[in-house]
Amino acid sequence: MKNRNRISIVALFVLFVFMQTACQDMFEPAIENHKNDDDLYNMPAWATGLLGHAYISNPLGSWSFNDVATDDAVSNNPNNGYRLMATGSWRSNNNPMDRWQYLRASWQYLNLFLHIADEVNWAEDPLVADMFKDRMKGDAFGMRALYMYHLLMNHAGWATDGQLLGIPILTEPEDLYSEFNLPRNTFRECVDRLNADVDSAIMLLPDNYGAIDDDNLVPVKYRAKGVTAGQYTRVFGDNAKNRMSARIARAVRAQMALLAASPAYSEGSNVTWEEAANNMAIVLNGLGGNPIAEIDPDGNKWYSNSSTIENLLAGVNPKEILWRGNKENNLTLERDNYPPTLFGSGRVNPTQNLVDAFPMANGYPITDPDSGYDPSNPYTNRDPRLALYIIRNGSTAGPQNTVITTAADGGDNNALNRTETSTRTGYYMKKLLSQSVNANPSSETPAYHYKPFIRYTEIFLGYAEAANEAWGPGGTGTNSYSAYDVIKAIRQRAGIGIDNNDPYLESARNDKDKMRELIHNERRLELCFEGFRFWDLRRWKKDITEPAKGVSISGGNYTVLPQVERRVYQHHMYYGPIPYGEIIKFSNLLQNEGW
């Protein structure tokens, strides 16, 4: 009996220990999963994971289609956040543009990484270890600059104290004892911080990654230390392609300068158009001796050929692309945006406003008496990009070149307002979609896509805009090309004015104001559906309340629908809000005016 009791007591003790251990594992991370700074110094893979958060949170990583919050598009999804925002529900506590928490949380990972990077044992080979340290730190500085740019786009504004403010600048990691109730730094201070981070990234990173097999190709700063081609390739070789580079960091600086020089920000930034133009030129000059000659002839349809994308080697970019995401074989874009008869949901509907912005093939706007525009035959002799980017009544689409009838009296669900997946404007989006995709669930055929992070066309148009403001249409500053040169090349690529030498462009050659409107329009067309229009209208301080229009076609007659969807924006909405929850938590945070 005593032995039996003794065995029972032992059994209970073992059970108690087991349960205690099991509960500890269930409710608390194991001890070895709690990493302090010292733990990370000898665990480079863990340290790199901190940097990996920057890429997971990359604000360029996915399509937003915020075009539906502008005069370029509407959505047929009544729950679309941008649709609700544009029609009156935009609030500081209901903001689909909010990046505050997400990007600032990831910024903390970058600060922590930079705090420990110098002490991490990156490799046993000390030369390789030093190069890894440079690469990783440069990567972090560049990504922090990218975050700053997007945080300022979304949240900078003229605050209630009359200053143009950005975000609270933090360069050290926070902990439980940090002061969290920090004021916002000025916009200018945020620009300076971004520029300092870009300078650091440029100092530490190469312009391009790639394997080398000749010691003489090792950069001088490393060759002087005795680094070989093999050692250099281990760190900066093909496996690092499409990571942050010096070239990409310069592009982020150029994007920031264009924003800061724009009418909405220039008074509080002191950044000039000349500065913006020169920053854009630095990026473009990396293309070669004559950047205009390097414009990709297929750069306006980079998305269209699935097999070309499929055959891209890992990390290799086509001529049009400065930085991109990974290629993926899917049909998500087509399933969302194909017309209904092609098994799509037709989510993004281009507006008549956007269609009217495409000129005639002779280069004249459709409102110009010399254009030859015929309202009863509105799609004839138009800019070829209209057919490339937008499905209109009578267009063909999909792998079988199916004729799409969007007319109100059409016979299927592609017709205007026929079902919940039908177009609301008389148009469907074609740009970004691979026409080889079969979205039929019973016989799906996907295609290869990638998300461009930065296209050279964006940089060329940014240069044209800034150069025109700084030096006029034909001025070049210290560069070898002008705003006129860029716009001429972009329009020629599009097929405009080929037969008549584009007289409308020539009429703007010595007219800064006319060239400005032409540049703004070319930017609207070339970058449509890529998430630029919303930001451009705001930084230009242009009308953001123009109603979204459509077209109703019946019996062959075209009737413009003057207000498919209203745009309910107020003046203070040229700048986004600081989240309401942050304002009530932290007394030192000033809200932007009007929010």
Steps between C-alpha positions, in 0.01 A plus 500: 500500500784737593680416174182562305462843667865578436457416129188718483685795653788460254252478213324818614834682527599395147158607374536837678842562343371396159195726524711791620738459209216450253318809622821700483550391138137567421469847645854637487764482227785269588798673656712461189240695296551815707783680319691786650745715304790286619329186373471642151868585462588138423176422315512693170193317368294633790642849455419489129143412595464848649591645163262258333208680664580800282431297188192333643364849571620654172233763417557430131437129535140475380245673279274746680286627208440823687421638153138428594525787748569741210345611173674214318294203619217366713448159656193282464567365849278702740731411791820620336679720754618755244149526355359568846778747572443696181125523555514654846615255766866606530577567865806493723356186658392350167789538262581239233816699424633455854867394509586644840497193722610248241805680367608650830487156663722362226724807534567377853641174360734701277620709792562187706688341211721807452563505875650148499639469145857607580535231766351206310744230393395493136761248383817325614698670224557856635504657152172335410358593840580868443335496157189328637483766770515773235237336283256433779534846654471668161188295432347614829582867440347486152183330621465752782516778240228324300283479812550869568387591149179299529425620852532860383277440197232356724528708816698822451298818507449849630429447867285696741802710601547623142812295425547237231570192710607147424549217750691464826852407393643202685844362424548284809298190594228548758453291812267498800677802645491718187313827481211433264325836527711673236411797281508484123813633332464759228462387142840651420665307782343180367633574152845556648477168685403323179791658314743399773377141482533502122855633531582213736344246266694636201826485694446136597323344200589436136297643214434146380543152639652213305776241489848601382793276404784754479669645808545827310122542499485509879419859610812690599400539865488121537783415261731714712427267792585191294145387417486254211232461235376186670468668837324798347258278309412313817359823643395714203434231239188378325336385822461864607330623182183703549600599852540867583793644303667839465311554174165430667588722796571788260159443342332523841680831558379622160140401578521684830642812335217506244242475778672766708532744209132467407252780580349321799835474680753743355427784743589281795778295343722758327570235234519656154391366163863520389602273786223255408599501133866438576418214735290338227783557251750324727285187480444527125865570423578154636334360188781618276637797311168605345213395728236597243640238264467243779124532539359149468296482175271247673500678834131589479399133477753336731226281656351351186720205398478211746773295333744792509436540872527126556841495334643780714789363700478539877553862595544615139299805394382596153615834367192685625528382860732641764360289785233232511341227705528129435333355194197284578293264289139581585176652375398719793501827305298347218248333729445833673490722192405303189146572371235257632480283188871432537432380857617824658347734756569820305604680818689802360291699252682779314306825476397709203725767656803281441387390154460865400856571618644281222573726201445422137772312316602833342587624849221754549273479805145401400384851606727669243328609176792356301468155656242354261316340791153366413268463804286252309803283428709578809759220490622546144851637438575527870826469690596128469537482877123528535452158339802365688381603846118506489228262380220700339192400309612274214848425636633146494651340808610169647672199344227459236489870405139513616304809392391692810172692475466756777201682349196541723299296247763225483386141516717361783639587842773721354233763438481818703365440852361157407619315815712567806813412299411712198661831414352814650668731249483316167866399525717224647869512589736326257838627614700265728295201384647215298263427215626140487332419832199271502311570825236232440505296825462176305803563279717768663815614323707744706777731379814656641480843662715718720441821689733780390625701794663776293474539122737717299200661328402644838849646540502644146164666559617629839801656331283657230268653759777644715716612206211688342432683826869574557619594151199499268412242229833519319735570787746238621687652794826307520344198330493411132123459451187703564139448601409534132747224406350262753137563404579472131664161554214374722235608246693354209522169684124511545447558127383862524574754229695254289350622171491872574797570730268561797410868443323525836823410680686752284251768602594438864873510434533860613199515731573394857136497610384298200789259540410459869149387412635267232748344744229455763281330243776274371568394859131428545493275194832322532457419870125436509380224737843489667403710801639843404197714417379543858837630618562712191172691523568578864862609463404716199210649702271426206126439525434176685121532491436445129220241474577165338326484163394213278331429168172333413478358149161403364395457139845618395456833678749619761376683809748624758399420858608817684512350849544127535651571840554825684827595664447640849830651606560812704790741471693359795501158331792596281688362801418179684434476875699369792299205637245616756605227744856635503387859556294411807782284643786745455451864595812617316372381161338783305227410251493641147256786445139402445522147636 
